[in-house]
Amino acid sequence: MTAPLDVLVVGAGPTGLALAAQLRAYGIAFRIVDRSVDRVRESRALAIQPRTLEALAGFGLTDRLVERGNPAMRLRMHLPRRVVTMPLFDIGCRDTPYPFLLFLSQAETERTLADHLHAQDVPVERGTELVGLDREEEGVACRLRRWDGTEETVRGRYIVGCDGAHSTVRAQTGIGFEGYAYPQTFVLADLEVDGLEPDVVHTFMTGAGMLFFFPLGAPATWRMLAMRPPGAPDTEVTVRLLQNIADRYTSDRLLLRDPVWMTDFRLHNRGAARYRSGPCFLAGDAAHIHSPAGAQGMNTGIQDALNLGWKLALVRRGVAPEELLETYEAERAPVGRGVRRYTDRAFTIGTSRNPAVRMARTYLAPHLAPLALRARGLRGRVFRTVSELGIHYRRSPASGTGPRSPRNGPKAGDRLPDLPRGLQSRTTRPGYHLLLAGPPHLWPDESLVPIIRGRENLLTVHRLGAQSPWPHVSHGLVRPDGYFGYVARGAQLEGLRAHLDRWYPI
């Protein structure tokens, strides 16, 4: 019998690895296990969104990811009678240091996260499967089975299921996984393609469906994603089959060769009925699965993990109330539902056999797409959604606003923008960050003593002067995950102190 843990993390994909990195940063006693004996070698998820790059920067990982990836900047839409090229991120997005979609295979993302944990002396226990879970008065008793058949029972205060769509944690806790499967079958391959312009995302829109080629770099130059043609036999995925699909979906002369990985699959749109059941939590694909439209799945899972991790850590360290854990589902379940909703819409438009939708895709899109792409405001709104920079927690019970709300600038629950440039990098230290905007004389040391006393280890104060996210005297409390927990206009700190006393008591 091993010593009790604070947290057992089940699943060592990107979600579990990100959660482990955050728990390690706070010095929490945890273990991370995965039933697979080796990490992912296939590409799988292939893009990292700007918000995820921001969130991982605090661990020193983002520069390494960017160095290994491909920040492709253009989308080429091959329509039936014309080709439209769109520069994806020329919309003046000044509030992030990463205004691009980074193409990088999941295998490389996992390797980067695992290397970070290894450097922190955190072992990833592969070939170790959760086979049983029993709730106890002070947490859970988890039965683990290793690849050699040996078993052990591990007791922990909490368990987090980051173990994918077929989550054992979800099944063991009896949480429903509601939704549906799409009728179409898709093919996926990492391979070489002759005839495509490099470093560009290519999409071919036809009445039969859509064909995508994404610049990947490694383990192959391209990722191909396409729907099997309706009525096609359900045969083994081969290069010949892929070539036939490409020939059917495009008149361009493309030569497909040298596949590294090929598969076919069905897509589902499902969500967990709850993200928490007592000491058991779900994150990533264990909580929500959907179509790959918009490259949201892995990114949403990582952000689930980074929302939950600091909350578990502060509760286990005794510096936050148990009530804080209730905000995880309140904040992340709406995000999961939103991703499922808009990926479903995009998927339906791209694959529907409905005659009206097919006509719109084949005949209207060639005329409307160029107009839509020239509308920078529309593209900007789409970018804020897809990049996940627009996610906020304004309705969270953990988001508070003072008696005088700032008229401009970020609100409580909003993400901390990187304005002025470099502000995000100043707030990566674990814990809370108090931002004070306005002349320094408004924030004398003695006024801060009641705020800081007893919180010195997890509260950092930044006097920003006029270089702040607000155009007037204001103050804001940035949570450990980079979102504002509290904002107020003016220099009166009574409301801030009340907020801290509730969520970060001493």
C-alpha positions, 0 to 999 in steps of 0.5 A, a space after each residue: 500500500 502506497 502513501 495517499 496522494 493528493 491527485 491521481 491523474 489517469 491518462 497521459 495524453 496532452 490533457 493529463 500531461 498538462 494537468 501533471 505539469 501544473 500540479 508539479 508547479 504547485 508541489 502537489 503529491 500526484 501520480 500520472 498513469 496511462 494504460 498504453 505502454 508507449 506515448 502516441 507516435 501518430 500525428 492525431 491532433 495537429 494544431 495548437 491554438 493561440 490561447 493554448 500557446 499562451 497557457 503553456 508559456 508559463 511552463 517554458 514550453 511554448 518557445 519549444 513548441 513553436 520551434 518544432 511546429 509550423 505557424 502556417 499563415 494562409 488558407 487556400 480554398 479550392 472552390 469549383 470555379 475559382 481558388 481563394 487564398 486567405 491570410 488567416 491572421 492578418 486581422 491586427 490581433 495585438 493582444 496575444 504574442 501568438 497570433 497564429 495557428 501552430 501546426 504540430 502533430 500531437 506526437 510532438 506536443 506530447 513529447 514536449 510535455 513529457 520531456 518537461 515532466 521528465 526534467 521535473 523528475 515526474 515519471 509517467 507510469 505507462 502500461 498501468 491501467 485503472 481497473 477499479 475505483 471505490 469512493 471512501 470518506 476521504 477520497 477514492 481507492 483506485 486499483 491499478 494493474 500494470 502491464 505484467 499483471 501485478 496490481 496495487 491499490 492507490 488512495 487519493 483525495 481526488 482522481 481526474 479522468 483524462 483517459 479519452 472518449 472511452 474513459 474508465 474513470 467516467 464509466 466507474 463513476 457512472 457519469 453519462 456520455 450523451 450525444 450521437 455518432 455521425 453517419 459518415 466514415 472518414 479517412 485520415 493519413 499522414 503522407 507526402 503529396 506532390 502538387 500542393 503549394 507548401 506551408 498552406 492549408 488546402 481545402 477542396 469544397 465540392 458537392 460530394 464533400 470536403 477534402 483537407 490537406 494540412 501542412 504537418 512537417 513531421 512525421 510527414 509533410 501533409 495530413 489528409 482528411 476526407 469523407 469516404 464517398 457515399 456508397 463506397 465499399 468499406 475497404 481497407 485504407 490504402 494509398 490507392 483508396 486515398 488517391 481515388 478520393 483525392 481524384 474525385 474531390 479535386 481536378 488538381 493533379 495530386 500524387 499521394 505517396 509514402 504514407 506514414 499512417 493511415 486509418 478510417 474512423 467515425 466521428 461522434 458528438 458527445 458530452 459528459 452529463 457532469 464534469 465532477 462526481 464527488 472526488 472524481 473529475 473529467 477533462 478533455 475527451 473524457 468530458 467532450 468529443 466532437 468533429 475536428 472542425 476548427 482544431 479544438 479538441 486537444 486545445 480544449 482538453 489542455 485548457 480544461 486541465 489548466 483550469 482544474 489543476 490550480 484549483 485542486 492544488 490550492 484546495 489541497 494546500 489548504 489556501 482555498 475552500 472546497 467550493 472553488 472546485 465547484 467552479 470547474 464545471 461551471 466554467 468549463 462545461 459551457 465551453 465544452 457545449 459551445 465547442 460541440 455546438 459550433 463544430 457540429 454546425 461546421 461539420 454539417 455544412 461541410 458534409 451534408 447530402 441535403 440538396 439545398 446545403 450541397 447547392 450552397 456549398 457548390 454554387 453559392 460559396 464560390 461567390 460569397 466566400 471572397 466577400 466574407 474573407 474580405 470582411 476583416 471584422 467577421 474574420 476577426 470574430 471567427 478568429 477570436 472564437 477558433 483561437 479560443 482567445 474569446 473564452 471568458 468566465 464572466 458568469 462564473 461564481 468565482 468572478 467578481 466586480 467591484 462597486 465601480 466596474 471599469 468601463 473599458 478594458 477587460 472584465 472579471 472573467 476575461 483572459 488577461 490580454 498581452 497589452 501592454 506587450 509582455 504583460 502575460 510574461 510578467 504573470 507566469 509565476 504560480 499563484 495570483 497576480 494583483 495588477 495596480 493601474 494608475 499613479 504609484 502614489 495611489 497604491 502606498 505600501 500600507 494600503 496593501 498590507 491587509 491584502 498581502 499579509 498571509 498570502 506572500 507565497 501565492 500573491 504577486 503585486 505589479 504596479 503598472 502605472 499608465 501601462 495597463 489593460 485599462 485606460 484609467 485607475 483600476 485594479 485587477 486580480 489575475 488568477 493562476 490560469 491567466 483570467 481575471 478573478 476580480 476587477 474594479 475601477 479606482 483605488 479602493 481595495 475593500 471589494 478586493 479584500 472581500 473577494 480574496 477572503 472568500 476565495 483565498 482566505 488566510 
